[in-house]
Amino acid sequence: MSSTPMTLDDVRAMAGAIRAEVAKAVVGQDSVVNHLLIALLAGGHVLLEGPPGTAKTLLAQSFAISLGLDFGRIQFTPDLMPGDILGSNLFNFQTSQFTLTRGPIFHELLLGDEINRTPPKTQAALLEAMQERRVTLDGETYALSDRFMVVATQNPIESQGVYPLPEAQLDRFLFKLLVDYPSAEEEAQIVTRYGAGRGAPAPAKLGVTAVTAGDAIAEAVAAIATVTMSETVVDYIVRLVRATRESADLAAGASPRAAVVLAGAARARAALDGRDYVIPDDVKALAIAVLRHRMLLSPAAEIEGRAAESIVADLIQRTEAPR
């Protein structure tokens, strides 16, 4: 690391450079990119949900390249086994010893494509890695990179051949982001830019390059830790999360982990917004993305067709924020 600690202004400049690189490949999706940056700085993982063809994979690839991270991809299928993710110990007849063949989980940024297409047993192979950044194989523990990050995708349209993620798995994701179709203007740009090509464009061929590296990311994370959070904002976060457990619209609310990660994400958002302190608006802006996948709707709310997003929005309205 450099002798001079990274300042919050440096963090903002780094984030701006990353946005510019991603924009070389991906048109629009500014909010998703911003949430990916917040997740990176807060040490969290992201679940992207959106229809096919909305550049979820291209976005993850471009993000990894711009960060200078080692990128890996798993295409989740119904026949995928935990060993296909983690790796396995294979016997080497020349040395008469078992040798670890590392699976794709040992990359720094892992794209889990269509994660809901594989059974819960295989999904569970990610739990330890996502929470503790390590994996256990045959009783041996192997550390993953401090920068290990999972960006998973799922398609909300299809219901055949998919396995809903269990609550324990969903709780490991900092954000669940909804990737929507582009606007008409953005779609016209996409057609103009890529309409003459064949197949999916490669980010490197589109000019996406690394603008930072691992040490700089570690310094940026350390700088985020200097962002202050008042007791009144902490109390606001706790009251908001606890309100999910008391809502008649919810059969189960968010866990204490939700409050912890919401606080960390709010610090990162404050820094990217040019502040060294958290305000209630940081919490409000991130609450839906943090909470929407951590709650179970009550039977009555499901019958009424309520959405988790609207319930969180109501809770934000009803929970008094500090002035």
Summary of the structure (lengths in Angstrom):
residues: 323
radius of gyration: 20.4
end to end distance: 38.8
largest distance: 69.5
contacts: 999
relative contact order: 0.16
helix: 49%
strand: 16%
